[in-house]
């Protein structure tokens, strides 16, 4: 039975490692998605800022003429 117990323990350990690897991969993907969403939010905010700046500049130019 010693051989069978060793094989079972090895299979359990391998299963645990695979489970941990899957969890790590899921976490990395989630982190990357969060990063991409944050980058998109920053780009969106910058675009909105630039649009407001351009609009205000245009209004100011219209007032001067």
C-alpha positions as YAML, in Angstrom:
chain: A
units: angstrom
residues:
- id: 1
  name: UNK
  ca: [0.00, 0.00, 0.00]
- id: 2
  name: UNK
  ca: [2.96, 2.34, 0.44]
- id: 3
  name: UNK
  ca: [3.36, 2.77, -3.32]
- id: 4
  name: UNK
  ca: [-0.33, 3.54, -3.77]
- id: 5
  name: UNK
  ca: [-0.27, 6.04, -0.90]
- id: 6
  name: UNK
  ca: [2.77, 7.76, -2.41]
- id: 7
  name: UNK
  ca: [1.10, 7.90, -5.82]
- id: 8
  name: UNK
  ca: [-2.07, 9.32, -4.28]
- id: 9
  name: UNK
  ca: [-0.09, 11.93, -2.36]
- id: 10
  name: UNK
  ca: [1.81, 12.89, -5.51]
- id: 11
  name: UNK
  ca: [-1.44, 13.19, -7.47]
- id: 12
  name: UNK
  ca: [-2.98, 15.32, -4.72]
- id: 13
  name: UNK
  ca: [0.07, 17.60, -4.64]
- id: 14
  name: UNK
  ca: [0.00, 17.95, -8.42]
- id: 15
  name: UNK
  ca: [-3.70, 18.78, -8.29]
- id: 16
  name: UNK
  ca: [-3.06, 21.40, -5.63]
- id: 17
  name: UNK
  ca: [-0.30, 22.99, -7.72]
- id: 18
  name: UNK
  ca: [-2.51, 23.07, -10.79]
- id: 19
  name: UNK
  ca: [-5.29, 24.68, -8.75]
- id: 20
  name: UNK
  ca: [-2.89, 27.30, -7.43]
- id: 21
  name: UNK
  ca: [-1.59, 28.00, -10.94]
- id: 22
  name: UNK
  ca: [-5.14, 28.48, -12.21]
- id: 23
  name: UNK
  ca: [-5.93, 30.83, -9.32]
- id: 24
  name: UNK
  ca: [-2.73, 32.81, -9.97]
- id: 25
  name: UNK
  ca: [-3.56, 33.09, -13.66]
- id: 26
  name: UNK
  ca: [-7.10, 34.28, -12.92]
- id: 27
  name: UNK
  ca: [-5.71, 36.88, -10.52]
- id: 28
  name: UNK
  ca: [-3.15, 38.11, -13.09]
- id: 29
  name: UNK
  ca: [-5.88, 38.43, -15.72]
- id: 30
  name: UNK
  ca: [-8.09, 40.32, -13.28]
- id: 31
  name: UNK
  ca: [-5.21, 42.66, -12.40]
- id: 32
  name: UNK
  ca: [-4.53, 43.31, -16.09]
- id: 33
  name: UNK
  ca: [-8.22, 44.06, -16.73]
- id: 34
  name: UNK
  ca: [-8.23, 46.50, -13.79]
- id: 35
  name: UNK
  ca: [-5.11, 48.18, -15.18]
- id: 36
  name: UNK
  ca: [-6.62, 48.48, -18.65]
- id: 37
  name: UNK
  ca: [-9.85, 49.94, -17.24]
- id: 38
  name: UNK
  ca: [-7.87, 52.49, -15.23]
- id: 39
  name: UNK
  ca: [-5.86, 53.46, -18.32]
- id: 40
  name: UNK
  ca: [-9.08, 53.86, -20.30]
- id: 41
  name: UNK
  ca: [-10.56, 56.06, -17.57]
- id: 42
  name: UNK
  ca: [-7.46, 58.27, -17.61]
- id: 43
  name: UNK
  ca: [-7.56, 58.60, -21.40]
- id: 44
  name: UNK
  ca: [-11.25, 59.42, -21.22]
- id: 45
  name: UNK
  ca: [-10.66, 62.09, -18.58]
- id: 46
  name: UNK
  ca: [-7.79, 63.58, -20.60]
- id: 47
  name: UNK
  ca: [-9.94, 63.69, -23.72]
- id: 48
  name: UNK
  ca: [-12.76, 65.39, -21.79]
- id: 49
  name: UNK
  ca: [-10.30, 67.90, -20.32]
- id: 50
  name: UNK
  ca: [-8.92, 68.68, -23.78]
- id: 51
  name: UNK
  ca: [-12.43, 69.11, -25.19]
- id: 52
  name: UNK
  ca: [-13.42, 71.50, -22.40]
- id: 53
  name: UNK
  ca: [-10.20, 73.43, -22.86]
- id: 54
  name: UNK
  ca: [-10.79, 73.71, -26.61]
- id: 55
  name: UNK
  ca: [-14.40, 74.79, -26.08]
- id: 56
  name: UNK
  ca: [-13.40, 77.44, -23.54]
- id: 57
  name: UNK
  ca: [-10.64, 78.69, -25.80]
- id: 58
  name: UNK
  ca: [-13.07, 78.96, -28.70]
- id: 59
  name: UNK
  ca: [-15.56, 80.88, -26.52]
- id: 60
  name: UNK
  ca: [-12.80, 83.23, -25.40]
- id: 61
  name: UNK
  ca: [-11.79, 83.86, -29.01]
- id: 62
  name: UNK
  ca: [-15.41, 84.60, -29.90]
- id: 63
  name: UNK
  ca: [-15.64, 87.14, -27.06]
- id: 64
  name: UNK
  ca: [-12.51, 88.93, -28.26]
- id: 65
  name: UNK
  ca: [-13.94, 89.48, -31.75]
...
